[in-house]
Amino acid sequence: MLRRSPSIPGTGRHRGATGRSPRRPSLRTSLSGALAVAALAATTAAASTAQGATTPAPSSPQAQPTQRVEYFTGPGGHPRHTSVAAPKPLSRSQKSAIAAGDGDVTPIVQNGPVGSKLDVVFVGDGYTSAQQEDFHADVRAKWAKISAVEPYASYAGQFNVWAVDAVSHDSGVSGDPTQDVVRDTALGSAFFCDGTERLLCVDTGKVEAYAAKAPAADLVVVLSNSTKYGGAGYNDISSKVGYDGIATASSDNDRSDQIAVHETGHSLGKLADEYDYGESGTYSGPEPQQANLSTLSADQMAAQRQKWYRWLGRQSPDGGTVGAYEGGGYYQYGLNRPTENSIMRSLGREFNLPGREAMIAGFYRFGSVLSSPLATDRPLTRGTRIHVTVPASAQLKWYVDGRERKSARGRTTVVPRALGVPADGRRHTVTARAADRTAAVRDPAVRRLMSGALSWKIAP
């Protein structure tokens, strides 16, 4: 197997390899059905709208369309927002070329059928044809770091991960290490976007075209071949394929995974940013919809049973006690956040308790508490092994014709014969029921998302 080429010191890119790496079996686009996509990346624009702010529209039909992006000035610093020029829409011939060209899909993590899991799609940029195995290795490494963050860590089995190859002419990305460096890449990844060094922009139309080759996409991350710190969250992507945005991150920077985690706080958790711009004034708008911002004080939340009142006074994993801390949603005054400094305020932190609950709710909007590789639409025999997957915090029960078999509680693999399905010439039904009992969720509305059942007919 061809190993990763050494990095050229100071450039943040890999030297091109002389031969193509041996590939894992790829899942071709022809195997996929229609793209089942949902929300990704930042919903910061929605937060701004709730707070009375809007992104300026072009002043005339001739004005250059823009995209709102969130970027990160450095490790540990608060993010910022800006608007950048939007790429020109792809022509029909460009779309056809991408559809017919590269874009092999490789499964990186498979925990269950598409539709029963949350499907994460990584698209690579700045990787030559000989470096696609390097890209796959980078996806595995980046996902390992993302999925080590709570609540991802407790729900690692709820995700499928796919890598979509985008073959670049040059290795590395533009703007690395300096602004004058230009490289020819499949997705146009470039630092110094709009003059901001750490802002890593891409051609979002091309990203969408490549992401559409995956069997499903609930989250989309562009992994750019670089060691340089940087990334972006596209907040206002308007796309026919359905997801809200795109996150970008450097492949080999130790902190870039935090950018991706923060962006999923927007997309999956529907969380607002908890930072402010210092001199940004006082908020005077309506109560924000996001779960982690409020105009209410802690006492008002408790009295009115609103927002994160269930968590008030609890020690939070990001440090300190859950309360109402002024400043958030880009305003210095008038909006409160749950804790002093969570990952929605500064990178390198944890999700606070209300944030974790919101993230888990997001996981369950796209995945199921219970899944199985065995189809439920065809009869099984009494000797068939039925295997299911559930989160560690879920309670699992088995039933035969509606009656629970208590001796099988918690088992993820059962055999109908051993469950007591009789050989009496009649058709019977075996059912698995699961409910997630995690202490990280207190909201009854979220609890209702966290249960499910699967049933199989057992042939006579």
GUBAKE-794895 format. One record per residue: residue in three letters; y, x, z of N, C-alpha, C in turn. Coordinates in steps of 0.2 Angstrom, whole numbers, plus 5000, padded with zeros to 4 digits. Atoms other than C-alpha are relative to their C-alpha. Last residue first. Layout:
N
ALAYXZYXZYXZ ...
! end
This chain:
460
PRO500750024997489347765048499550064999 ALA500550045004490947855043499449995004 ILE500649965000492247915056499549954997 LYS500650045001493947855052499450045000 TRP500549995005495347975058499449955001 SER500650035000496947945068499550014994 LEU500450005006498448045072499349975001 ALA500750015000499748015086499750014993 GLY500350025006501448055091499349995000 SER500650035000502748095104499749984993 MET500549944999504248205105499349975002 LEU500249975006505548095096499450055001 ARG500350055005505647965110499850044994 ARG500750014999506048105122499649964995 VAL500349945003507648145113499249995002 ALA500050015007508247965117499750064996 PRO500550045002507647985135500049994992 ASP499850065004508748135137499549964998 ARG499950064995508048255150500249944997 VAL499750065003507348395139500049945005 ALA499449985003506948575145500449944996 ALA499550014996505648505157500750024997 THR499649954998504448495143500649985005 ARG499750014993503348345143500450065003 ASP499749934998502948345124500349985007 ALA499350014997501848185121500250075003 ALA499649944996500248195111500749985002 ARG499350014998498948065105500350055004 ALA499749954995497348105096500749975001 THR499349994999496347955089500250065004 VAL499849954995494547935083500750025000 THR499449975001494047775074500250055006 HIS499649994993492347705072500750044998 ARG499449965000491447635057500450005006 ARG499450035001489747555060500550055000 GLY499950035007487947615057500749964999 ASP500250075000487647635076500149974993 ALA500350005006487747825077499749934999 PRO500850025001488847815092499850004993 VAL500150055005490547905094499349994998 GLY500350064999490447985111500049954994 LEU499550054997491748115111499649945001 ALA499949984993490348245107500549955004 ARG500750014997489848155091500150015008 PRO500050074999491748145086499349995004 VAL500550035005491848335088499949935002 VAL500550044997493448405097499549984994 THR500650015005494648545095499549965003 THR499750005007496348555103499549994995 ARG500449965005495648505120500449994993 GLY499749935001497048445133499650044995 ARG499349985000496048295138500250075000 ALA499749965005494348285132500750015000 SER500349935000493448225148500350054995 LYS499649954995494748085149499750075000 ARG500649964998493947995133500350065005 GLU499949934999495247865131499450035002 ARG500249994993494747695124500050085001 GLY499550034995495647635108499950025007 ASP499950075001494147645096500549985005 VAL500550025005493747825102500149925001 TYR500250074999495347905111499449984994 TRP500550025005495848085114499849935001 LYS500550044999497348145124499649974994 LEU500450025006498548285123499449965003 GLN500650034997500048325135499649974994 ALA500250075001501248435127499449985003 SER499750054995502148585135499849934998 ALA500349994994501048715125500249955005 PRO499649954996501648635109499650015007 VAL499550034996500248545099500450055004 THR499549954996499048595086500549965003 VAL499350025001497548485080500450065004 HIS499549964996495748525076500749984999 ILE499350025001494348405072500550045004 ARG499649974995492648475070500749984998 THR499449975002491548355059500450035006 GLY500149934999489848315066500650044998 ARG500049994993490148125067500050075002 THR500750014997490648125049500150015007 LEU500449944997492448105043499349985002 PRO500550004994493247975032499750065002 ARG500750005002494748005021499550005006 ASP500150065004496647965024499350004997 THR500250064996496848065040499949944995 ALA499750065003496848235031499849945004 LEU500550055003496148375042500449944998 PRO500149985007497448525044499549954997 SER500749985002498048445059499950024993 SER500249995007499748405067499350035000 LEU500750005001500548335083499850014993 VAL500349974994502248355090499350024999 SER500350044996502948335073499750035006 GLY500749994999504248435063499749955005 PHE500349975006505948405055499250015001 ARG499850045006506848295068499650024994 TYR500450065001505748365081500349964995 PHE500749985002506448545080499649944998 GLY500049985007508248475080499350014998 ALA499950065004507848385097500050014992 ILE500750035000507248555103500049934997 MET500549975005508848625098499349975000 ALA499850025007509848495107499650034995 GLU500250065001508948525123500149974993 ARG500850005001509148705122499849934998 GLY500249985007511048675119499350014999 PRO499850055004511248565135499850024992 LEU500550054999510348705145500149944995 ASN500050034993511348845138499649945000 PHE499850075001510748945122500149975008 GLU500550055000510649125127500349934998 ARG500150044994511849265123499449954999 GLY500349964995511949405111499849975006 LEU500649985002513249325100499750045005 SER500149935001514649245109499350024998 ARG499349974999515249065110500050074998 MET499650035004513748965103500850025001 ILE500049975007512649095110500549964996 SER500650005003513249045128500050034993 ASN500049955006514749105138499349994997 GLU499549955002515549005152499950034994 THR500149934996514448855152500550054998 PRO500550014994514448665147500050065004 ARG500649985002516048675135499550005007 ASN500449974996517648575138499350024997 LEU500750015001519048525126499650055005 GLY500250075002520848505130499349984998 TYR499950054995521448685130499849934997 GLN500049964993521048845121500049955005 TYR499450024996520548745105499950045007 TYR499449965003519348825092500649985004 GLY499850045006517948695097500650034997 GLY500650005005517948775114500249964994 GLY500049955006519048805129499449994996 GLU499550015005518948735147500050054994 TYR499649945001517348755156500549994994 ALA499550015005516448595162500550055000 GLY499450044997514948615173500449984994 VAL499750055005513248695170500549965004 THR500250074999513048845182500349954995 GLY499650044997513049035178499849935001 GLY499649974994512149135166500549945003 ASP499549965003511449095148500550035006 PRO500349945002509849025156500550054997 SER500150005007510848895165499750074998 GLN500049935002510748855184499850014992 ARG500649965001510948675186500250074998 GLY500249964994512548595193499450045000 LEU499549984996512748465179499750035007 TRP500149934999511248455168500550035005 ARG500749994997511048265167499950075003 TYR500050024993512948245165499350025003 TRP500649964997512748335148500049995008 LYS500149935002513748205138499450045004 GLN499949985007514048045147499950074999 ARG500749985003513447965163500150014993 GLN500150055006515247885166499350014997 ALA499950074999515347955184499949954994 ALA500550034995514448115181500149935001 MET500650015003515448145165499549975005 GLN500050065004517048105174499449994996 ASP500050064996516648225188500049944995 ALA500750014997516248365176499949945004 SER500149964995517848335166499349995003 LEU500150024993517848245150499950065005 THR499350014997518648295133499949985008 SER499850064998516848355128500750005003 LEU499350004999515948485118500249935003 ASN499749944996514148535119500750005000 ALA500350004994513248375112500350055005 GLN500449954998514348365097499850005007 GLN500750025001515148195093499550055002 PRO500449975005516848255099499349975000 GLU500649964997517848135110499650024995 PRO500550044996519448085101499450045003 GLY500450045004520848205097499549965004 SER499850074998522148285108499749954996 TYR500450065004521548465108500349945003 THR500350054996522848595115499749944996 GLY499750074998523448745106499549965004 SER500150055005522648885095500249935003 GLU499450045000523349025105500049944995 GLY499549974996521649095110500749965000 TYR499649955003520649055095500650025004 ASP499350035002519348955104500350064997 TYR499549954999517448975107500749974998 GLU499750014993516148845110500550055001 ASP499849944997515648815092500349995007 ALA499449975002514848645090500150075002 LEU499549974995513048605091500750024997 LYS499450045001512048495078500650025006 GLY499850034994510548575086500649964999 LEU500650044996509648605070500349975006 SER500450045004511148655059499549965003 HIS499650055003512448715071499649954996 GLY499750044995511348805083500449944997 THR500450054999510448865067500249955006 GLU500050055006511948965063499549945001 HIS499450044999511949045080500149954995 VAL500150054994510149095078500649965001 ALA500450055003510549175060499849955006 ILE499650045005511949275067499649944998 GLN499650044995510849335082500549954995 ASP500450064998509649395069500449965004 SER499950055005510949515063499649945001 ARG499650064997510949615079500149944995 ASP500350034994509649745075500349945003 ASN499649994994510249775057499749965006 ASP500249954996508849795044500550025006 SER500850004998508849635034499950055006 SER500249945002510749595035499350015002 ALA500149954995511049415037499850064997 THR500149935003511649265027499950055006 ALA499849954995511549075033499850074996 ILE500449945001511648935020500250055005 GLY499749935001512348765021499450055000 ASP499350004999512148575023500350074999 TYR499849974993510448545015500750025000 GLY500050044994510148405002500250045006 VAL500649994997509548474985500049985008 LYS500450065002511048394977499350015003 SER500649985004512148514987499649944998 SER500250065002513848514995499550014994 ILE500350005007513948665005499849934998 ASP499850065004515248645019499750004993 ASN500050064996514748765033500149944996 TYR499750045005514148925024500049935003 GLY500350075000513649035039500549964995 ALA499650055001513949225036499649935001 GLY500350065002513249395039500549944999 GLY499650055003513649565045499649944998 TYR499950074997513049725052500549964997 LYS499350014998512549855039500149945004 THR500049994993510749905038500749985003 SER499549964997510549825021499950015008 ASN500349944999509449725009500550055003 SER499749955005510149555011499850075002 LEU500149944997509049415019500250054995 VAL500049955005509749245014499950075004 VAL499649944998509249115026499950054995 VAL500049955005508748935022500450065003 LEU499549954999508248805035499950054994 ASP499650044995507248635032500650055002 ALA499549964996506548695016500449965004 ALA499550044996504948635008500550055003 PRO500350075000503648694995500449965004 ALA500450004994504848844991499749935000 LYS500749985002505448854973499650005006 ALA500450065002507048754978499350024997 ALA500350044995507648904988499649944998 TYR500649974998507849004972499749965006 ALA500550005005509048874964499350045002 GLU500350075001509948844980499450004995 VAL500450014994510249034982499649935000 LYS500749965002510849044964499650005006 GLY500450045005512148904968499350044998 THR500450054997512648994984499649964995 ASP499950055005513149154976499649945002 VAL500550005006513249264991500249944995 CYS500050065005514449315004499550014995 LEU500549995005514249445019499949944995 LEU500250065003515849445029499650014994 ARG500650024998515849605039499749934998 GLU500649955001517149695029499449965002 THR500350004993518349545027499450045000 GLY499749954996519349565011499850015007 ASP499350024999518849395004500450065004 CYS499950065003517049465005500749975002 PHE499350005002517049635011500249944996 PHE499649994994515149635011500850004997 ALA499449955000514349574995500349995007 SER499849984993512649484991500650055000 GLY499349985000512749434972500250015007 LEU499650064997511149324972500750025002 ALA500250075003510049424960500449955003 THR500650034996510849594964499949934997 ASP500250065004511949714953499449975003 ARG500750005002512749834965499849934997 VAL500250065003514549874968499350014997 VAL500750005002515250004980499849934997 ASP500049995007517150004981499350004997 GLN499850065004517249914998499950014992 THR499350015001516250045007500149954995 PRO499750004993514450065015500849984999 ASP500349964995513949945008499950074997 GLY499649994994515149834999499750045006 SER499349985001513949774986500350005007 VAL499650065002512049754991500750035000 GLY499450014995510549864992500549954998 SER500250004993509349914978500650005004 ASP499849944996509949874960499749995007 HIS500049945004509149764947500150065004 SER499349985002508749624959499950064996 VAL500049935002507149524960500750024998 ALA499550005005507249364970500150074998 ASP499849945003505649334980500649994995 VAL499950025007505549174991500350074997 ALA499649955003504749205008500149994992 TRP500149995007504149055017500550064998 VAL499549955003504049025036499750024993 ASN500249965006503148875044500550044997 PHE499649975006503748825061499550024995 GLN499750065003503148715076500350024993 GLY500550035004501948845083500349944996 ALA500149965005503448955089499549964995 TYR500250045005503948815100499950034994 SER500550054997504148905117499749954994 ALA500649974997504849055108499549955003 TYR500449985005506148955098499350025002 PRO500750035000506848875113499550024995 GLU500150074998507249015117500549954998 VAL499450034996507449175107499849935002 ALA500049984993505849265102500549975005 SER500450044997505749165086499850025007 ILE499850075000507249245079499649965005 LYS499449994995506649425083500349935001 ALA500249984994504949395075500550005005 TRP500350064997505749305061499750015007 LYS499450044998506749455057499849945003 ALA499649974995505249575057500649955003 ARG500450004994504149455047500450035006 VAL500150074998505549435034499649995007 ASP499450014997505849625033500049925003 ALA500049974994504049645029500649995004 HIS500450044996504149525015499950025007 PHE499750074998505649605009499649965004 ASP499549984995504749775009500449945002 GLU500449994994503349694999500450025006 GLN500150074997504649644987499650005006 GLN499950004993505249824985499949935003 ALA500549964996504549874968500149995008 SER500750035001505349724959499550045004 THR500250005006507049774967499349984999 TYR500749975000507649704983499850014993 GLY500049934999509549674985499450045000 ASP499549975005509349494989500150075001 GLY499849934999507849404998500650024994 VAL500049985006507649215001500350085000 PHE499649945001507049165017500050024993 VAL500049965006506448985019500450065000 VAL499549955000506048905036499950044993 ASP500149955005504948745036500650044999 LEU499349985002504948645052499950064995 LYS499749954997503148575053500750014998 SER500250004992502248415050500350065004 GLY499850074998503048395032499949995008 VAL499350015002502148545025500249935002 PRO499850035007500448555033500849995000 GLY500250075002500248665048500249984994 ASN500350034994500548835057499849934999 GLN500250075002500848945042499649975006 VAL500350044994501849095044499849934998 ILE499949954995502349215030499749985007 PRO500050024993501849115015500050055005 THR500649974996502349194999500049975007 VAL500050034993503349104986499450035003 ASP500650014997503649194969500149985007 GLY500050054995505449174963499349985003 ASP500349984993505449264947500149955005 GLY500049934999505849184930499650025007 ALA500549985004505649004923499850085002 ALA500650045000506648914936499450034997 ILE500249994993507949054937499349965001 ALA500249935000508149054918499750025007 SER500650005004508248864917499750075001 LYS500550044995509548864931499350014996 GLN500149964994510548994921499549975004 SER500449945002510348904905499850045005 ARG500750025001510948744912499550054999 SER500150035006512448834919499349974999 LEU500549975005512648874937500049964994 PRO500650035001514248814945499550034995 LYS500150055006515548944947499349975000 PRO500349975006515549034964500049944995 ALA500750035001516648954978499850034993 ALA500150035007518149064983499349984999 VAL500149955005518249095002499949964993 SER500250035006518848995016500050054995 THR499549995005518949065034499749964994 HIS500150055006518149045051500550024994 ARG499450035003517949165065499849964994 PRO499950015007516549215077500749984998 HIS500050075002516749285095500149994992 GLY499450035000516249465098500049924998 GLY499750024994514649525105500749974999 PRO500550024995514149625089500449985007 GLY500349944997515649635077499549975005 THR499649945000516849525067499650065003 PHE500049974993515649385064500350074999 TYR500249935000515849255050500150035007 GLU499949974993515949065048499750074999 VAL500549964998516249005030500250025007 ARG499949984993517148865022499550045003 GLN500550024995516948855003500250035007 THR500249954995518348854990499449985004 PRO500350044994518748774974499850065005 GLN500649984999520048874963499649975006 ALA500049954995521548774959499250025001 GLN500149935002521648694942499850055005 PRO500650005004521348514947499850074998 SER499950035007522848544959499350004997 SER499450035001523148584977500149964993 PRO499649965006521348624981500649964999 ALA500350015007520848534997500450044995 PRO499550025006521348605014499649994994 THR499949945004519848605027500549984994 THR500350005006520148475040500150064996 ALA499849955005520648465058499649994994 GLY499450015003520648315069500250054995 GLN499449984996519448365082500650004996 ALA500050044994517948265075500650025004 THR499850075001518348345058500149955006 SER499350005001518348515065500249934998 ALA499649994993516648485073500750004999 ALA500150074997515948415056500450005007 ALA499550045003516648575048500049935003 THR499449994997515648675061500649964997 THR499750075001514048595055500750015003 ALA499550024995513448775052500249934998 ALA499449974999511748815044500549965003 LEU500049934998510348705038500750025002 ALA499449964999509948525036499950075002 ALA499650034996508548455026500650045003 VAL499549964996507548495012500349965005 ALA499850044995505948425004500450045005 LEU499749974994505848504988500249955005 ALA499350005000504748404976500350045006 GLY499850065002502948464975500850005000 SER499650044995502448644976500249934997 LEU500450034995500948714967500449965005 SER500450065003501948744951499649975006 THR499650065000503148854961499649944998 ARG499650015005501848984964500449935000 LEU500050075001501149024981500549994994 SER499350045000500949214981499849934998 PRO500050055005499349314985500649955001 ARG500550054997499949464995500049944995 ARG499750064997500749594984499549965003 PRO500550065000500349774981500249945003 SER500450014994502049864980499449954998 ARG500050074996502749894963499550005005 GLY500550055002503050074958500049945004 THR500249985007504350214959499549954997 ALA500749975000505250144974499850014993 GLY500550035004507150124975499350034999 ARG500149975007508050204989499549964996 HIS500649965001508450085003499950034993 ARG500450035005510150025008499450044999 GLY500350064998511250045023499649974995 THR499950055005512350175014499749935002 GLY499350035001512650295028500149954996 PRO499550004995511050395026500649974999 ILE499549945002509950345011500550005006 SER499350035001508550235019500450064998 PRO499549984995506750305017500749974998 SER499749935001505650205005500550015005 ARG499350015001504650065013500350074998 ARG499650004994502750105011500849994998 LEU499449975001501750064995500449995007 MET499450045000500050005000500650045000 
! end
